[in-house]
């Protein structure tokens, strides 16, 4: 809400599926992933809109974060100096999940994280 009130960027959050309780460690880890990817969208991608969707389903949890920022060449991730995406990958690995990145210069980015039950 605070970020939306700033007028710099708009964040929209959608939750799908039944309200299943999560383990505290999973909850905190997902929060940190959202925090990192949202911060990257604001700071590096200069996004005006960020869409966050958390879906709980029979296979587990799907977290999707999309932005309308400047995007990047996802095939060249190894040249990025920062640890942000490495930290996200580490957190996804901790949850035994799968992390997919889709981005091209000028077209924003989409990050999908699948966490099994």
N, C-alpha and C positions, 0 to 999 in steps of 0.2 A: 504493500500500500504506500509506503514511504517513497519508493522509487517511482511509482505511478504519479504521486503528488508532485514530484519534482518537475514533471512535464518534459523531461529529457527523453525518456523512453517509456513505453507502455508494456507491461507484462500481463499476460493473461494466463491463468491457471485453470485447468480442467481436470477433474477427477472422475474416472469411469470405474464402474464395478462396485461390488459390495465393500463395505468398510471393514476389511479384515485387519485385525491387529498385527502389527509388525514387531519383530524383535527390536529392542532399543538400538542395538548396534546397526541393524539394517536401516532403520529410520534415520539415524545420524549420518550414516554413510551416503544414503540417497540425498539427504539435505546438502551435504558437502559437495556432491557431484553437481547438483542444481546450482549451488552457490558459485562454483568454479566456472561452469559453462555460461551462466548468466553474466558473471563478471567479464569473461572473455568477450561476450557479445557486445557488452557496453563499452569496454575499454579498447579492444582491438578491432572489432568489426564495425564499430560505430552504428550499431543497430538502432532503429527507432521502435521496433516491435519485437517482443520475445514471446513465444508461445510455449507453455510447459503443459504437458499432459502426463498424468499418472494413471495407468490402467492396471487394475487388479483382475486377474482371470485365473482359470483353472490351471494354467501352465506356470503361473507366477506373476511377475510384475513387469510391465513395460513402461519405461520412462522415455519420453520424447521431448527434446528441446529444440526448437527451431527459431531462427532469427532471420531478419531481412537485411542483414549487414552486408559488408563488402565481400564476404566469402574469401576462400583461399583454395589453393590447389591441394586437395586432400592427398594426392599421390606423393607430395613432397613434404610430408609431415616431419621427416627426420631432420630437415634443415632448421626447424623452429628451435630457438634457444631456450625458451621457457619450459618450466616443468609442469605447467597447468594440465595439458592433455595427458602427460605421463602420469600425473597424480590421479586423474580421472580413471585411466586404464588400470592403475594399481587398485583403486577402490572397487572397480567392477570385478577385477580378478579376485579380490577378497570375498566378494559376494558370489563368486563362481558363475559370473554372468558373461554376457557377450556385448561388445561395444562396437557400434557401426557409425561411421562418419560419412556424410555426403555433403560435399561443398565444391563449388567452382567459383573462381573469381567473378565478382559482380552479381552473384545470385544467392547470397546468403548461405546459411549452413543448417544442417539437420543432424542431430545426434540421437541415436536410438540405443537404449540400454535394455537388454532383456535379462531379468533375474529369475532363475528357476525357483519353484516352490521348495 
